[in-house]
Amino acid sequence: MTPYWIALAAAISTSLIGQVLLKSGAAGAVADDGGFIHQLFRLPTMVGLVCYGGAALLYIVALRKIPMSVALPCTAASYVVIALIGWAVFGEGLGMQKMAAIALISAGVVLLATTA
């Protein structure tokens, strides 16, 4: 079953990369003031969309052996990582409420992953 857990981890990681690239494409488009179509065809946006597609394919592989009731909640780990990336890379706020939410999400993901 380990290859399926690796596929799930790869799906989550690829999705995270896609999210960061989409944010980067959006931030650059705002600076260029080129509108949605301009943002859509920016390189970071296009690569981010490809990453999301790859993440979906990896997730499908993971679902072959991991129950959906476990796999989908495990993807919530990306919420934790992306909040930290948003704070560190994009200067987004990370107050006490967000940190409490991150702790709760982390506990839930660990609990679900250990029941699989």
Secondary structure, DSSP 4 states (H G I P E B T S, - for coil): -HHHHHHHHHHHHHHHHHHHHHHHHHHHHHHHT-HHHHHHTSHHHHHHHHHHHHHHHHHHHHTTTS-HHHHHHHTTHHHHHHHHHHHHHH-----HHHHHHHHHHHHHHHHHHHT-
